[in-house]
Every structure is written in C-alpha cells, then in structure tokens.
Amino acid sequence: MKTAAQKSPLTQAGKWTRRGFILSAGAGMTAACSGGTKNRARDRIDNNVASAVRDMKILHPFTVDLANNAAGMLVMPKIRKAGFGLGGSYGEGSLLIGGAPVDYYNLIAASFGFQAGAQQFSSVLFFMDSNHLREFRERDGWTLGADLEFTLLDNAAGAAGIDNNTYPDAVYAIVFNQGGLMVGASLEGAKYSRIVR
C-alpha cells in the first residue's frame, strides 16, 4: 500500500523531487509577488503618512487639536513639484479616519507662469464634518478650490483663527516640510483621486 507521500506527484518515497520543489517554489513566489508589491506600496505610504503626521504636530502644535476633532484627514506626505515655466506636482497619501488608513489617493496638479526649480512638501486636509468627508469619498476626482472649498492655514492663522471650540470652516489645509529651490507651495487646483494600493 502506498503512503500519502508516495502518491503525490511532487514527491518520491517521501522526499521532494527536483520537479516538485521547482513547481512548489514557483507557485509560492508568484503568490508572494502578486500580493507583495501592493503590500510594499501600502506599507511605504503608511510609513510616510505616519512620519508626516508626527512632523506636522511638532512643527504646528495647533494641529493636534484640529486632528483630534476632524472627521477625517487626507495626508499627502511627499508632494514633489518641478517646473520651468510649466510645472507639475504629484504625490500619494492616505485618508485617515480614527487614525487608521481607509483609502489611498494621489494628488496631481499643473501650474503655469514664472517658476523654476524643484520642491518637495507635505500637506494635510482636515475634514471637520462627516458630510463633507462623505461627499469627498463618494466622488472621485476632487479639485481643490473648484470642487472642494478649503481654508489654508499657516502657524499664525492656526494659532489665531481656530480654537478647540470653534471650527467655522468645513475643510482646512496645511502645507509643511517644505524644501527645495522653489519659493512657496500651493494646493489650489490640485486634483485628488482614489488609487488602489
């Protein structure tokens, strides 16, 4: 009577054959590659988002309360902008609800006019009520300033314009971690679209 190991085409007398090992290893690698690429992309974005949120709270302490009271935050940890006359920006990030990523988005923007150089910066959109957050999630391809009104904050405006009792606007935006040769960073006209990661 044959044992289970002897009946398997991948083994012979309870030992792996070369053909069986190659077939099994190939199937395992295919499975790892198909899920692994997406997992690596998500992990990279998640790590960058967590780092950007930490930086934001250190650089702009007023955002701690803002984040605690927001229905959701769209965090773009690394937006890269480059141009000479005609410019473009691109970044990937995630929408956090309750501090956890629920969707992944990209940001694409084109700009015209006098500009030269390259720049990298981070941005966060704070959705202060669930209605605006729901509208944002239900419609793909929001353009900031056209489809979605927002209030851009800097440290002075943040300290003076909002407190932990009053959030007069539905969506706030902050830009930070700016570096590079360009002067200033703008989110006006940026288009946000959901992506699969």
C-alpha positions as CSV (number, residue, x, y, z in Angstrom):
1,M,0.0,0.0,0.0
2,K,1.4,3.5,-1.0
3,T,1.7,6.2,1.6
4,A,0.3,9.7,1.0
5,A,3.8,10.9,0.3
6,Q,4.4,8.3,-2.3
7,K,1.1,9.0,-4.0
8,S,1.9,12.7,-4.5
9,P,3.4,13.6,-8.0
10,L,5.6,16.1,-6.3
11,T,7.4,13.6,-4.0
12,Q,9.0,10.3,-4.4
13,A,9.4,7.9,-1.5
14,G,8.6,10.7,1.0
15,K,11.3,13.1,-0.4
16,W,10.9,16.1,-2.6
17,T,11.8,15.6,-6.2
18,R,13.6,18.4,-8.1
19,R,10.5,18.9,-10.3
20,G,8.2,19.1,-7.3
21,F,10.4,21.6,-5.5
22,I,10.6,23.9,-8.5
23,L,6.8,23.8,-9.1
24,S,6.1,24.5,-5.4
25,A,8.7,27.2,-5.2
26,G,7.4,28.9,-8.4
27,A,3.8,28.9,-7.1
28,G,4.9,30.4,-3.8
29,M,6.9,33.1,-5.5
30,T,4.0,34.0,-7.8
31,A,1.7,34.3,-4.8
32,A,4.2,36.4,-2.9
33,C,4.8,38.8,-5.8
34,S,1.2,39.4,-6.6
35,G,0.3,40.4,-3.1
36,G,3.8,41.6,-2.0
37,T,4.0,44.5,-4.4
38,K,0.7,46.0,-3.2
39,N,1.6,45.4,0.4
40,R,5.0,47.1,-0.1
41,A,3.4,50.2,-1.7
42,R,0.8,50.4,1.1
43,D,3.5,50.0,3.8
44,R,5.6,52.7,2.2
45,I,2.7,55.1,2.0
46,D,1.6,54.3,5.6
47,N,5.1,54.8,7.0
48,N,5.4,58.1,5.2
49,V,2.0,59.3,6.4
50,A,2.8,58.4,10.0
51,S,6.1,60.3,9.8
52,A,4.4,63.4,8.2
53,V,1.7,63.5,10.9
54,R,4.3,63.4,13.6
55,D,6.3,66.2,11.9
56,M,3.1,68.3,11.5
57,K,2.2,68.0,15.2
58,I,5.7,69.0,16.2
59,L,6.1,71.9,13.7
60,H,2.5,73.2,14.2
61,P,1.2,72.3,17.6
62,F,-2.2,73.8,16.9
63,T,-2.9,70.9,14.5
64,V,-3.1,68.4,17.4
65,D,-6.5,69.6,18.5
66,L,-7.5,70.0,14.8
67,A,-6.6,66.4,14.1
68,N,-8.4,65.2,17.3
69,N,-11.7,66.9,16.2
70,A,-11.5,66.1,12.4
71,A,-13.9,63.5,10.9
72,G,-11.0,62.5,8.7
73,M,-7.6,63.7,7.4
74,L,-6.2,63.3,3.9
75,V,-2.4,63.2,4.4
76,M,0.0,63.7,1.4
77,P,3.4,63.1,3.0
78,K,5.6,63.8,-0.1
79,I,4.4,66.0,-2.9
80,R,7.0,66.7,-5.5
81,K,6.8,69.8,-7.7
82,A,9.1,70.6,-10.5
83,G,8.9,73.0,-13.4
84,F,10.5,75.6,-15.7
85,G,7.6,77.8,-16.9
86,L,5.2,74.9,-17.0
87,G,5.2,72.9,-13.8
88,G,3.6,69.8,-12.3
89,S,3.1,68.2,-8.9
90,Y,2.5,64.6,-7.8
91,G,2.1,62.8,-4.5
92,E,0.5,59.8,-2.9
93,G,-1.1,59.5,0.5
94,S,-4.0,58.1,2.5
95,L,-7.2,59.2,4.1
96,L,-7.2,58.6,7.8
97,I,-10.3,58.1,9.8
98,G,-9.8,57.5,13.5
99,G,-6.1,57.5,12.9
100,A,-6.3,54.5,10.5
101,P,-5.9,54.5,6.7
102,V,-9.2,53.7,4.9
103,D,-8.4,54.8,1.3
104,Y,-5.4,55.8,-0.8
105,Y,-5.2,58.9,-3.0
106,N,-2.9,60.7,-5.4
107,L,-2.5,64.4,-6.0
108,I,-1.9,65.8,-9.4
109,A,-1.5,69.5,-10.2
110,A,-0.3,71.5,-13.2
111,S,0.9,75.1,-12.8
112,F,1.8,77.9,-15.3
113,G,3.7,81.1,-15.1
114,F,7.1,82.0,-13.9
115,Q,8.7,79.1,-12.0
116,A,11.9,77.3,-12.0
117,G,13.3,74.6,-9.8
118,A,12.1,71.7,-7.8
119,Q,10.4,71.3,-4.4
120,Q,9.0,68.7,-2.0
121,F,6.5,69.4,0.7
122,S,3.8,67.7,2.8
123,S,0.1,68.6,3.1
124,V,-2.9,67.6,5.2
125,L,-6.6,68.3,4.5
126,F,-8.8,68.2,7.7
127,F,-12.4,67.4,7.1
128,M,-14.2,68.8,10.1
129,D,-17.6,67.3,9.5
130,S,-18.8,63.9,8.3
131,N,-21.0,65.4,5.5
132,H,-18.0,66.9,3.6
133,L,-15.9,63.8,4.2
134,R,-18.7,61.6,2.8
135,E,-19.1,63.8,-0.3
136,F,-15.3,63.7,-0.8
137,R,-15.2,59.9,-0.6
138,E,-18.3,59.3,-2.8
139,R,-17.0,61.4,-5.7
140,D,-13.7,60.6,-7.4
141,G,-11.5,63.3,-8.8
142,W,-12.0,66.4,-6.5
143,T,-10.2,69.6,-7.5
144,L,-9.2,71.7,-4.5
145,G,-10.6,75.2,-4.8
146,A,-13.1,74.2,-7.5
147,D,-15.0,71.2,-6.2
148,L,-13.8,71.5,-2.7
149,E,-13.5,74.8,-0.8
150,F,-10.9,74.9,1.8
151,T,-9.1,77.3,4.2
152,L,-5.3,77.3,4.1
153,L,-3.7,77.6,7.5
154,D,-0.2,78.7,8.5
155,N,1.1,78.7,12.0
156,A,0.0,82.3,12.8
157,A,-3.5,81.7,11.3
158,G,-3.8,78.4,13.1
159,A,-3.0,79.9,16.4
160,A,-5.3,82.9,16.0
161,G,-8.1,81.7,13.8
162,I,-9.3,78.5,15.4
163,D,-9.5,77.1,18.8
164,N,-10.8,73.8,20.3
165,N,-14.3,75.1,20.5
166,T,-14.8,76.7,17.1
167,Y,-14.2,75.3,13.6
168,P,-16.1,77.7,11.3
169,D,-14.9,76.1,8.1
170,A,-15.6,72.6,6.8
171,V,-12.2,71.8,5.4
172,Y,-8.8,73.1,6.5
173,A,-5.4,72.6,4.7
174,I,-1.9,72.9,5.9
175,V,1.4,72.8,4.0
176,F,4.7,72.0,5.8
177,N,8.1,70.3,5.4
178,Q,8.9,72.5,2.5
179,G,12.2,72.0,0.9
180,G,13.8,72.7,-2.5
181,L,14.6,75.6,-4.8
182,M,11.0,76.9,-5.4
183,V,9.5,79.6,-3.3
184,G,6.1,78.8,-1.7
185,A,3.8,75.9,-2.2
186,S,0.2,76.0,-3.3
187,L,-2.6,73.4,-3.2
188,E,-5.0,75.5,-5.3
189,G,-6.1,73.5,-8.3
190,A,-4.7,70.2,-7.0
191,K,-6.8,67.2,-8.1
192,Y,-7.2,64.2,-5.7
193,S,-8.2,60.8,-7.0
194,R,-8.6,57.5,-5.2
195,I,-6.0,54.9,-6.2
196,V,-5.6,51.1,-5.4
197,R,-2.6,50.3,-3.3
